Each structure stands twice: as C-alpha cells, then as structure tokens.
Amino acid sequence: MTRRYEVVYIFDSALEEPAITEKLARYHALLGAGVQVTVNHWGKRTLTYKLKRHETGYYVVAQFEAPSAVLPEFERAVKLDDGVLRFLLVLAEAATPAPVPVEPAVVAAVEEEEE
C-alpha cells in the first residue's frame, strides 16, 4: 500500500544547485522506479538558529507516494549525507474535508445570544 509523504530538506548553503539536484536524484532513486516525486526548491534562507555552525541553509520540499517498506533505506541515505543539515519526513494528510453546514436552529440560537 502506498502512502503520500512530504519531506523537507535543509542542505548546506555552500552547495550549488546542481549538486543538490544530483543528491536529490540519488535519494529519490531509492524510493523505487515508478515513484513520481514533486520537488520544490525554496532556495537559500536564513536559519532561526545555527545548525551545525551554519547560519543559512538551502531548503527543498519534496512530495511523493511510496510504500513504507522503502523508507528506512531512504532515511538512512539522507542521514549519512554530510551535506544535509536537517530533514523531516512526514505522512502528508489527505485532502482537507469540506466544511460541515451548520443547522439553521444552531445559527439562530447563536444570533440570539449575540443580541
């Protein structure tokens, strides 16, 4: 069963974009051959606090659908890379549900209380 995941990477800001793209291709290849990965480069940003003596980092957000069995090897590869300052892999939530309409009697009671 595949699930939708989102991962945020913070790379060392000294790395150039082609080097980061190469690293991302290597990580995403571990997810499997048929996995579609949507990558969004946020670019260099100032960090709120220092990470491994770095004040800036290069942010990348990626979304993909993959089986959970491939994630341990993926996380291991990312953890071992010295160019990655931090990363966070989370299970992406499903689409937000539509708001539930409020019954007219409840709306009338709320309006009376406000007056």
Contacts in CASP RR format, 6 or more apart in sequence:
PFRMAT RR
TARGET T0000
AUTHOR 0000-0000-0000
METHOD contacts of the structure
MODEL  1
MTRRYEVVYIFDSALEEPAITEKLARYHALLGAGVQVTVNHWGKRTLTYK
LKRHETGYYVVAQFEAPSAVLPEFERAVKLDDGVLRFLLVLAEAATPAPV
PVEPAVVAAVEEEEE
1 67 0 8 1.000
1 68 0 8 1.000
2 65 0 8 1.000
2 66 0 8 1.000
2 67 0 8 1.000
3 65 0 8 1.000
3 66 0 8 1.000
3 67 0 8 1.000
3 68 0 8 1.000
3 91 0 8 1.000
4 63 0 8 1.000
4 64 0 8 1.000
4 65 0 8 1.000
4 91 0 8 1.000
4 92 0 8 1.000
4 94 0 8 1.000
5 63 0 8 1.000
5 64 0 8 1.000
5 65 0 8 1.000
5 66 0 8 1.000
5 71 0 8 1.000
5 89 0 8 1.000
5 90 0 8 1.000
5 91 0 8 1.000
5 92 0 8 1.000
6 61 0 8 1.000
6 62 0 8 1.000
6 63 0 8 1.000
6 89 0 8 1.000
6 90 0 8 1.000
6 92 0 8 1.000
7 61 0 8 1.000
7 62 0 8 1.000
7 63 0 8 1.000
7 64 0 8 1.000
7 87 0 8 1.000
7 88 0 8 1.000
7 89 0 8 1.000
7 90 0 8 1.000
8 59 0 8 1.000
8 60 0 8 1.000
8 61 0 8 1.000
8 87 0 8 1.000
8 88 0 8 1.000
9 24 0 8 1.000
9 59 0 8 1.000
9 60 0 8 1.000
9 61 0 8 1.000
9 62 0 8 1.000
9 78 0 8 1.000
9 84 0 8 1.000
9 86 0 8 1.000
9 87 0 8 1.000
10 47 0 8 1.000
10 51 0 8 1.000
10 57 0 8 1.000
10 58 0 8 1.000
10 59 0 8 1.000
10 84 0 8 1.000
10 85 0 8 1.000
10 86 0 8 1.000
10 87 0 8 1.000
11 20 0 8 1.000
11 23 0 8 1.000
11 57 0 8 1.000
11 58 0 8 1.000
11 59 0 8 1.000
11 60 0 8 1.000
11 83 0 8 1.000
11 84 0 8 1.000
11 85 0 8 1.000
12 54 0 8 1.000
12 57 0 8 1.000
12 58 0 8 1.000
12 82 0 8 1.000
12 83 0 8 1.000
12 84 0 8 1.000
12 85 0 8 1.000
13 44 0 8 1.000
13 54 0 8 1.000
13 56 0 8 1.000
13 57 0 8 1.000
13 58 0 8 1.000
15 23 0 8 1.000
15 58 0 8 1.000
15 83 0 8 1.000
17 41 0 8 1.000
17 58 0 8 1.000
20 41 0 8 1.000
20 58 0 8 1.000
20 60 0 8 1.000
23 81 0 8 1.000
23 83 0 8 1.000
23 84 0 8 1.000
24 39 0 8 1.000
24 60 0 8 1.000
24 62 0 8 1.000
26 77 0 8 1.000
27 74 0 8 1.000
27 77 0 8 1.000
27 78 0 8 1.000
28 35 0 8 1.000
28 37 0 8 1.000
28 62 0 8 1.000
28 64 0 8 1.000
30 70 0 8 1.000
30 73 0 8 1.000
30 74 0 8 1.000
30 77 0 8 1.000
31 37 0 8 1.000
31 64 0 8 1.000
31 66 0 8 1.000
31 70 0 8 1.000
31 74 0 8 1.000
32 66 0 8 1.000
32 70 0 8 1.000
35 64 0 8 1.000
35 65 0 8 1.000
35 66 0 8 1.000
36 64 0 8 1.000
36 65 0 8 1.000
37 62 0 8 1.000
37 63 0 8 1.000
37 64 0 8 1.000
38 62 0 8 1.000
38 63 0 8 1.000
38 64 0 8 1.000
39 60 0 8 1.000
39 61 0 8 1.000
39 62 0 8 1.000
40 60 0 8 1.000
40 61 0 8 1.000
40 62 0 8 1.000
41 58 0 8 1.000
41 59 0 8 1.000
41 60 0 8 1.000
42 58 0 8 1.000
42 59 0 8 1.000
42 60 0 8 1.000
42 61 0 8 1.000
43 58 0 8 1.000
43 59 0 8 1.000
43 60 0 8 1.000
44 56 0 8 1.000
44 57 0 8 1.000
44 58 0 8 1.000
44 59 0 8 1.000
45 56 0 8 1.000
45 57 0 8 1.000
45 58 0 8 1.000
45 59 0 8 1.000
46 55 0 8 1.000
46 56 0 8 1.000
46 57 0 8 1.000
47 54 0 8 1.000
47 55 0 8 1.000
47 56 0 8 1.000
47 57 0 8 1.000
51 57 0 8 1.000
51 85 0 8 1.000
51 86 0 8 1.000
52 85 0 8 1.000
54 85 0 8 1.000
57 85 0 8 1.000
63 92 0 8 1.000
71 89 0 8 1.000
74 89 0 8 1.000
75 89 0 8 1.000
78 84 0 8 1.000
78 87 0 8 1.000
79 87 0 8 1.000
END
